[in-house]
Amino acid sequence: MSEPKAVVFDVGRVMFQWQLRSLFEKLIDDSAELSWFLENVVTEEWHFQHDRGVPLAKMLPARMHEFPDQALRIAAYAARFNETVAGPVPGTLDLVRELHGAGVPLFCLTNFGDEFFAQFRAAQPIFDLFKDIIVSGEELVAKPDPQIYQIVEQRSGYMRSELFFTDDNAANVDAACKRGWHGHLFENAEGLREELTDLGLL
């Protein structure tokens, strides 16, 4: 297997701490009600539709019709989405900067709605360090579908064995490895740094 030449980062829970709870705990004081809301109304499964390309203009009215008494909170999901990100994952952005400084080509492969990513990226200059960012909501296909990995290969210009990918989701890492990529299941920046160093990327 070739030594990796380029690093592909996931975004949510690798570069940035993402939790729907981070927004809605500001809006719902009662812990039981908050848990119910996140398990039944604005759930990660429902949110994932937008990652796959379903527009907010379709998602929100349908959900408000299903839960009319939660309409204002559902609207807040769209209006205040950036607040679902509590901040950077400790240490990861430092790794991005170090890799960039060392001349390592950087890419992102993220399950992220196109409408949300546009506003989020504008607030995060770290993305300027990446050669390309492949966003599931723009491509209308999400990890771990093999098609989105193929898109990375085509747009990056690197062979499969030259790509190193880190993601917090084991299924997404496994899908990359099955294509011949180097894969790292992200748990923390320290573990990622160790593997990048072992591979000679840092």
N, C-alpha and C positions, 0 to 999 in steps of 0.2 A: 504494500500500500504506500502511495506517495506521501511525502511529508506535506502537511497542510500549509497553504500559502496565504489564505484569506480566512477571516473570522466572521461568522454570521451570528448575530445576536437576536434573540427574542427580546421583546420590550417589556410586557407586563410581567411582574414578579421576577424579572431578571435585571432589567435596568431601573424600573420604577415599581414602587409598591402600589399595586392596584387591588382595591377591594370596593365593591358597591357599598359596603357598610360605612366606608370612610365618609361618604356623603350623607347617607340616610340616618346615621347616628346623630347628625346635627339637626335633623328634622323630626325625629321620633324619639321622645324621651323614655318611654316605657320599653324595657328590654324585651319583654315577651312580645309586644306589638311589633317591635323592630324585627325580631326573629321571624315572626309570622309573615311580615311584609317581604322580607328577603327570600323566604322559602316559597312564597305563593304569588307575589305580584311582580316586582322587579327582581327576577331571579337571574343567575348566571346563564341558565339554559335559554331563557327568553332573550337576554342580551346578546347571546351568541348569534342570533339571527342577523343582527346588524354586522357582526364580523363576517358573515357569509354574503353580505351584500344587500340584505333586505333594507329598504330605505326607512328612515324614521317616520316619514309621512304615512307609511303603511302600518308600521308597528304600533305607534303611539295611539292612534284612534281606536284600533282594535282592542288594545289593552284597556283603554279608558272605558270602552263599551262594556268590557267584561267586569271591570272593577270601577264603576262610576264614582264611588265614594273615595277613591284613591287618585282621582284625576290630577289634582294639583301636585301630588308627589310624583306621579308618572311624568308629568310635564317637567318637573325639576330634574329628573334623570337626564333629559335632553339638554335643558338649559344650563345645568351646572355639572356636566359630566367631568370636567377637569378636576372637580373636587373629589372624585372617586380615587384619585391618585394622591396618596399621603406624602409622597416625596420620593427621592431616589432610593434604590436599594443600596445599603451601605457598601461602599468600595467598588461597585461595578463601574460607575462613571469614571473613576480613576483609572481602571483597567482600559477602558475605551480610549482615554487620553494617552495613556502610555503606549498602547498598540499603535495608535495613529502617529505618535511621535517617533516610533520605531519604523514607520513606513509600511506597516502591515495594512493591506486593503481591508476595509470594514464594510459590512452589509448588515441590514436588518431584515428579518423575516418575522412578521408579526400578524397575529389574528387581531384585527382592529377594524372597527367600522370606518369607512372612508370619511364620513361627515365628522366623526369625533376626532379622527387622526389629524385632519387638517387644522383644527383649532388647537389640539395638543402639541403638535409639532411646532407651531408658531411660538409657543411659550417655552420651548426647550432647545436652546442653541446647540446642545450636544449632537443633535442629529445632523448638523452641518459637517461633522467629521466623517460621515458615512458616504461611500460612493453611490449607494443605491439603497432604497428602502422598499421592500415588497410588502404591500398591505393587502390582507385578505379581502377586505371590503371593496377595494378597487379592482381586484382580480376576479371577484365573485367565486372564489374557492379558498378554503381554509385548511390549515394544518389539522390532521395529518394526511390529508389527501395528497397522493404523490404528485399531482399536477402542479401544486404550488412550489414544490421543491424543483421541479423541472424548470419553472419560470425563473427561479434563482440561478440555476445553472446557465440558462440561456442568456440572461441579462448580465450576469457577472463575467461570463467568458472563461470561468475556471472549470476544470474537470472535477468530477465528483470527489475524487480522492484528494483534491487540493483544498476542499472546503471543510472548515471546522465549525460546528454548530453547537450552540448552547441554548437550552430551553429548560424551563422548570417542569414541563409536562413529559412524562416518560414516553407516552405514545408518540409525541412529536419527535423526540430524539430517536426512538426506534425507527420511525419512518425514514428519517435522514440516513441512519446507519444502513438500512436495507438498500439504499441507493448507492452506498459506498462512501458516504461522507464520514468524517470523524465526528463523533457525537459526545457531548458531555451533559449529563443531567445536572442542572444547576441547583445547588442547595445554598451556597453562599459564595461571596467573592473570593474568599481565601482558597476554597477548593478549586475554583476556576483558575485563579492565579497559578496554583501549583501545577495544574495540567498544562496551561499555556507555557509555563516555564519549561516543563519536561519536554514539550514538543519544539522548543526553541523559538517560539513566537514572542516570548518576552525575555 
